[in-house]
Amino acid sequence: MKILQFLQDEKGMFSSTRLVFIIWGIGVFVVWAIVSIRSTTPGLVQIDTNMMLVLLSLMTGKAVQKFGESKGESKGEKPPDEAKPTVTGTVTPTKG
């Protein structure tokens, strides 16, 4: 799987939420690995609770967004970008 395919949703649009999640995840892992390597005590350093909460909130946000999108599609509702404008009123033909 290519990275660009992972960042795209089913419609082929890029997802900024997925990008932010990947960047945060890689950033937390890199910082944790560096701190664990440079630590004077043997073993792994515990990841800060605040970092875990940020990652959890990103995962939860994406799950809620995905649930909302799939729920709207199952009801037959069209997303706003696919909605067709409606015209109200009457049109009277003119003789020319």
N, C-alpha and C positions, 0 to 999 in steps of 0.2 A: 504494500500500500504506500502510495506517495504521500508526502506531507501535505501537499496542496489538496489532495482528495480528502484527507482527514479534516481539513479546515472548511470544506464545503458541505452544505446541507444537501438534502435530497433534490432540491431544485437547482443546484449548481451555484448557489450564492455563497459568498464567503461569510463565515460567522466570526464576528469580532469577539464574541464570548468564548469561543473555543480557542482563539488565538491568545486571549488574556489568560485563560486557564493554563495553557501550555507554557506560556512565559513564566507565570507565577510558579508552576510546578517545577520547571527546570531551575529557576532561580533559587527556590527553597532547597532543592536537592544539592545544588552546587555549593551554596553557602553552608549547608549542614555538613557536606563532605569535607570542605576546607576546615571548618571549625573542628570536626572530629579528628582530622589528620594532625592538626596543630595542637590539639589538646594535650596537656601534660599527664592527665590521668588516662590509664588504659581503658579502652572500650569506646563505645559510641556516645556522642553527646545527645541529650534529649532535644527534640525539636520543640521550639517554643509554642505554647498553646495558641498565641495570637496568630502565628503563621498557619497552624492547622485550621483555625476558625476562618481565616481568609480563604483558604483552599476549599473548605467545606461550603462556605457561602457561594463561591463560584460554581461548584458542582450542583448545589441546590438550585441556584438561579437558572442554570441550563436545564436541569430536569423539569422545573416548573414551566419554563418557556416551551420546552418540547411537548409537555403534557397539554399546555394551552393550545399549541398549534395543532396537535393531533385531534384534540377534542373538537375544535372548530371545524376541521375538515370532515370529521365523521358526521357532523350534523348537516353537512352540505353547505355550510357558510363559506363564502369566498373571502380570501384575504383582501384588505383594502386596495392593494395595487391591482387586483384583478376585477374589482367591482366595476360594473359599467354604469356610467351616469344615466340618470333618468331625466326625461324631458316632460315637463308638465305644461298643460295649456292646449290650445287648439291652433291648428294651422289652416288658414283659409287660402284656397288657391286663387291666384290672380289671373285675369284674362289678359293676354298680351298680344 
